[in-house]
Amino acid sequence: MPSNQNRQMNNRIVVLRAERNWSQKELADRLGVSRQTIISLEKNRYNPSLKLAFDMALEFGVDLHDVFQYGVEEE
């Protein structure tokens, strides 16, 4: 079994935003967070709280797994 150190969370926030023609600021305003938070999430510098992850999925109208994927990083 792979160790947790080889696992990474990835997301499709940029793609989902683009499909809706939303700016980073618009998504941030919809979620009640800063634009900097959205930038950090998109660049995988920050993992969202569970609440923010679910809020984001609801805002996009998709399943949580359509926004965030968690798995083993390929070496």
N, C-alpha and C positions, 0 to 999 in steps of 0.2 A: 504494500500500500504506500502511495507517495506521501511524503511528509507535507505538512501544512505550508512549509516554507516555499514549496514549488507551486502553490496555488495563487491565482491572481483574479481580481474582479475586473471585468471589462464592461463597457457600456456602449449603447447605440444612441446616446443623447444627441449628438450632432446630426445623425441621419434622421431621427424622429423630428427634431426641430426643423430641419430643411424640408421635410415632407409637408410640414404645416406652414412654412414660410414665417417661422417665429424667430425673432432675434434672441440673443442671449438675455438681453434686458427684459424682453417680453416674458420669456419663460421664468426668469427670476421673479418678476412682479407677480405672475400667476401663482408662484409657489411661496411667496413671502420671504425670499432669500435675496442675497446680494448677487449682482452680476458676477462678481469675483468667485462666488461659490459655484456658479454654473461653469465658469472657465476651469476651475480646479477639478470639478467632477469630470468634465469632458476630457481633460488631460490625464485622468486617473491619478491625480495628486492627492485626492481626497475621497474617502469612502463615505457615502451618505449615511445618516441615521436610518434606522428601519422605517421610521415614520416618513422621512423625506423620500425614501425610495418608493414607498407605497403611494405617497402623494403625487410623485412624478409619474408613476404608471397610470394613476387615475386621470391626471391632467392630460396625458397623451391618449388615453382611452385604450390602453393595451395592457396585457398581462405583465407582471413584474419581470418575468423571464424574457420578455421582449425588449426590456430596457437594460437589464443587468444580467451578465453571465459570469459565473464563478467556476473556475476549473483549473486544471493543471496547466501550468505554463510550459510550452514546448521549449526544449533546450537546443 
